Amino acid sequence: MNKIRISSIQDMSYIILFFIIVVFMLMSIKVSAQPKYESLVEVEVSSGDTLWSIATKYSEGMTIPSYIALIKVENNLKDHHIYPGQVLYVPQLNSIKVGTANESDYLLSSKY
């Protein structure tokens, strides 16, 4: 009888350990899925502006709906309603700089 009890306690500890590991994995996925941005830019809403039009200007490298969701989170907006004169904090996304290659960038040149 004691063997059964010890075995079940060990099984329970394995199950608890498994759930703790799963919870930590899920937490790390949520954190890593968040987009990275350098800073927040203040944008004053003009007449005729929508979240879509603002997101189109600043969402470099990100889908418009995802960027709108990010704007809404940063500004505590419950819906898509914005008004002229309102100041929104718009994330400035990290962008990858793409340059042009020069002949001197290569170790081996086609000249040789």
Backbone bond lengths (Angstrom), bond angles and torsions (degrees), N, CA, C in turn:
res aa  C-N    CA-C-N  psi(-1)  N-CA   C-N-CA  omega(-1)  CA-C   N-CA-C  phi
1 M - - - 1.445 - - 1.532 111.40 -
2 N 1.315 117.38 -40.30 1.461 120.12 177.81 1.516 111.47 -64.01
3 K 1.344 116.85 -33.83 1.457 120.23 178.32 1.525 111.38 -62.88
4 I 1.292 116.43 -40.86 1.466 121.07 179.70 1.527 109.77 -64.86
5 R 1.302 116.65 -42.22 1.460 120.68 -179.43 1.533 111.23 -65.76
6 I 1.314 117.97 -44.24 1.464 121.63 178.92 1.518 109.95 -63.71
7 S 1.303 116.13 -41.87 1.461 120.14 179.12 1.526 111.17 -62.19
8 S 1.304 117.43 -42.37 1.462 120.04 -178.94 1.533 111.47 -69.55
9 I 1.327 117.76 -32.53 1.464 120.49 176.65 1.523 109.80 -67.81
10 Q 1.333 117.17 -40.93 1.456 120.09 176.98 1.525 110.50 -64.17
11 D 1.314 117.11 -43.23 1.457 120.60 178.21 1.528 110.96 -60.39
12 M 1.322 115.54 -42.32 1.460 119.77 179.47 1.521 111.05 -63.10
13 S 1.328 117.34 -40.68 1.463 119.90 -179.88 1.525 110.44 -66.49
14 Y 1.330 118.48 -35.69 1.460 121.32 176.32 1.528 110.87 -65.47
15 I 1.301 116.64 -40.28 1.468 120.86 179.75 1.530 109.91 -65.64
16 I 1.321 116.71 -43.83 1.465 120.76 179.35 1.527 110.10 -63.66
17 L 1.323 116.95 -43.89 1.458 121.14 178.00 1.524 110.83 -60.71
18 F 1.313 117.32 -41.50 1.461 122.05 178.14 1.525 110.83 -59.87
19 F 1.322 117.85 -46.53 1.460 120.95 -179.83 1.525 111.95 -65.81
20 I 1.314 118.27 -36.25 1.462 120.82 177.28 1.526 110.16 -63.59
21 I 1.324 116.31 -43.35 1.463 120.28 178.73 1.521 110.85 -63.15
22 V 1.322 117.76 -42.81 1.465 121.68 179.40 1.529 110.51 -62.74
23 V 1.312 118.15 -41.86 1.462 121.75 179.52 1.525 110.25 -62.63
24 F 1.331 117.94 -44.95 1.461 120.47 178.32 1.521 111.72 -63.54
25 M 1.312 117.54 -38.02 1.462 120.40 177.70 1.516 111.09 -63.95
26 L 1.318 117.33 -43.62 1.463 120.83 179.48 1.520 111.31 -65.53
27 M 1.318 117.73 -37.26 1.460 120.52 178.13 1.522 110.82 -65.89
28 S 1.310 117.88 -38.56 1.463 120.02 -179.48 1.520 111.06 -70.41
29 I 1.321 118.01 -32.97 1.460 120.72 176.96 1.518 110.31 -65.34
30 K 1.309 117.65 -43.38 1.458 120.88 179.62 1.518 111.17 -62.39
31 V 1.309 118.24 -42.47 1.458 121.68 -179.32 1.520 110.82 -67.59
32 S 1.336 117.82 -42.41 1.457 119.81 -176.96 1.524 112.17 -74.31
33 A 1.326 117.89 -18.88 1.457 120.52 -179.14 1.528 112.63 -80.88
34 Q 1.306 116.89 -12.77 1.454 119.47 179.91 1.526 110.38 -74.26
35 P 1.324 116.99 134.83 1.459 119.44 -179.78 1.526 111.31 -68.38
36 K 1.310 115.32 149.64 1.461 121.32 178.86 1.525 108.89 -97.15
37 Y 1.312 115.87 136.38 1.453 119.08 175.05 1.514 109.71 -137.75
38 E 1.327 114.53 151.17 1.463 121.55 -174.95 1.516 112.22 -74.53
39 S 1.326 116.56 -45.71 1.455 120.55 -175.88 1.523 109.58 -160.63
40 L 1.323 114.89 177.26 1.461 120.98 175.43 1.525 108.27 -108.07
41 V 1.320 115.46 135.25 1.459 121.97 179.08 1.522 107.32 -107.78
42 E 1.330 116.72 133.91 1.467 120.45 176.16 1.519 108.92 -80.68
43 V 1.331 115.72 126.32 1.461 121.21 178.38 1.524 107.51 -125.04
44 E 1.343 115.59 125.22 1.459 119.43 176.19 1.517 108.24 -89.69
45 V 1.321 115.54 127.99 1.462 121.39 -177.87 1.520 109.30 -72.14
46 S 1.321 115.82 127.70 1.464 122.08 176.49 1.518 109.45 -97.06
47 S 1.311 116.00 166.15 1.460 120.77 176.98 1.532 109.44 -61.17
48 G 1.307 117.36 130.14 1.455 122.32 179.82 1.527 113.92 92.53
49 D 1.338 117.69 -9.74 1.465 120.31 177.95 1.525 111.07 -71.49
50 T 1.298 114.99 145.84 1.465 122.25 173.24 1.523 107.19 -128.98
51 L 1.316 116.71 166.17 1.461 118.92 175.40 1.527 110.33 -60.43
52 W 1.332 115.91 -34.37 1.468 120.23 -179.92 1.536 110.09 -64.70
53 S 1.345 117.25 -45.26 1.470 119.30 -178.53 1.527 111.55 -67.28
54 I 1.318 117.18 -36.55 1.463 120.39 177.77 1.526 109.87 -68.38
55 A 1.325 116.43 -43.82 1.467 120.59 179.41 1.517 111.42 -63.02
56 T 1.318 117.50 -34.16 1.467 121.17 178.85 1.529 110.90 -61.50
57 K 1.328 116.91 -35.47 1.459 120.93 -178.74 1.531 113.22 -74.94
58 Y 1.335 117.69 -31.41 1.464 120.89 -169.56 1.529 115.42 -115.88
59 S 1.321 118.87 -4.41 1.466 121.00 -170.04 1.516 114.96 -87.82
60 E 1.290 117.77 29.52 1.456 124.65 -177.65 1.542 112.00 -45.39
61 G 1.345 116.22 114.29 1.459 121.16 177.51 1.515 114.92 83.46
62 M 1.314 118.49 11.44 1.460 122.10 -178.37 1.521 108.39 -138.68
63 T 1.312 117.77 148.72 1.459 119.33 179.20 1.529 109.72 -68.77
64 I 1.321 115.16 149.53 1.471 120.90 -177.40 1.542 111.20 -60.35
65 P 1.347 119.61 -49.15 1.467 118.50 179.74 1.537 113.43 -59.93
66 S 1.331 117.74 -37.28 1.469 120.66 178.29 1.525 110.38 -66.34
67 Y 1.318 115.87 -40.55 1.454 120.16 -179.06 1.531 110.53 -68.46
68 I 1.322 117.00 -38.59 1.471 120.42 176.57 1.529 109.78 -61.00
69 A 1.326 116.59 -41.91 1.468 120.19 177.73 1.526 110.66 -61.29
70 L 1.325 117.01 -38.79 1.457 121.47 178.22 1.531 111.25 -65.86
71 I 1.328 116.91 -42.51 1.474 121.01 176.81 1.529 109.85 -60.76
72 K 1.327 116.12 -43.89 1.468 119.94 -179.18 1.527 111.36 -62.84
73 V 1.324 117.70 -39.10 1.463 120.92 178.53 1.527 110.47 -66.46
74 E 1.326 117.18 -46.12 1.464 121.21 -177.28 1.533 112.30 -65.11
75 N 1.333 117.20 -26.90 1.467 121.03 -176.88 1.524 113.31 -109.54
76 N 1.336 116.40 8.83 1.472 121.83 179.99 1.531 112.40 53.54
77 L 1.330 116.30 42.12 1.464 120.83 179.02 1.528 108.95 -88.09
78 K 1.309 116.18 134.54 1.468 120.95 179.43 1.527 111.71 -87.52
79 D 1.344 116.56 -27.01 1.465 120.82 -179.36 1.529 109.26 -141.81
80 H 1.328 116.79 -166.43 1.464 121.32 -176.22 1.528 113.86 -90.18
81 H 1.323 117.96 5.59 1.462 120.61 -175.44 1.530 111.15 -79.03
82 I 1.332 115.44 122.02 1.460 122.37 172.74 1.526 107.09 -130.73
83 Y 1.317 117.19 161.74 1.459 120.32 -176.65 1.526 110.02 -135.52
84 P 1.358 116.52 154.26 1.469 120.24 179.57 1.525 111.40 -59.03
85 G 1.321 115.36 137.71 1.459 121.16 -178.98 1.522 113.29 93.33
86 Q 1.315 117.10 -15.81 1.462 121.42 178.91 1.538 108.99 -69.75
87 V 1.312 116.48 139.53 1.464 121.07 177.85 1.529 107.81 -101.19
88 L 1.329 115.12 123.68 1.461 121.34 177.80 1.515 109.02 -110.23
89 Y 1.319 115.97 144.74 1.459 121.77 173.57 1.518 107.03 -97.03
90 V 1.328 115.08 112.51 1.456 122.30 -174.02 1.523 108.65 -108.06
91 P 1.327 118.14 126.03 1.466 120.44 -179.80 1.523 112.42 -66.16
92 Q 1.312 115.57 134.59 1.465 122.28 173.36 1.525 105.88 -93.75
93 L 1.322 116.95 107.93 1.458 121.58 -174.23 1.516 111.88 -72.59
94 N 1.345 115.44 150.03 1.466 120.95 172.48 1.511 107.31 -67.77
95 S 1.302 116.91 126.19 1.461 119.61 179.77 1.515 109.31 -115.29
96 I 1.307 115.34 146.63 1.454 121.52 178.34 1.518 107.35 -88.45
97 K 1.294 116.00 124.17 1.457 120.48 179.88 1.524 109.11 -78.14
98 V 1.300 116.07 126.70 1.456 121.16 179.00 1.512 107.48 -111.43
99 G 1.317 115.52 123.01 1.456 120.10 -179.05 1.514 110.38 -112.26
100 T 1.311 114.97 176.98 1.456 119.66 176.69 1.513 108.61 -101.38
101 A 1.311 116.09 149.29 1.456 121.47 -179.60 1.517 110.08 -88.04
102 N 1.301 116.22 136.14 1.461 122.51 174.84 1.521 108.71 -104.38
103 E 1.301 116.20 162.79 1.464 120.11 178.66 1.521 110.64 -60.97
104 S 1.322 117.45 -33.87 1.462 121.02 -178.34 1.528 112.57 -73.20
105 D 1.339 118.53 -9.35 1.460 121.83 179.28 1.525 112.28 -74.78
106 Y 1.298 117.62 -13.59 1.462 121.17 -175.95 1.524 110.10 -103.51
107 L 1.316 115.73 142.61 1.464 119.55 178.39 1.528 111.11 -72.31
108 L 1.309 115.39 -41.07 1.459 120.07 179.63 1.513 108.82 -107.07
109 S 1.258 117.39 123.40 1.444 121.90 -179.53 1.515 110.38 -97.51
110 S 1.304 116.48 154.92 1.462 120.09 178.32 1.514 111.83 -71.26
111 K 1.333 117.55 -10.20 1.457 121.07 179.12 1.523 111.02 -68.45
112 Y 1.320 117.94 -28.73 1.468 121.09 -172.32 1.491 112.75 -98.96
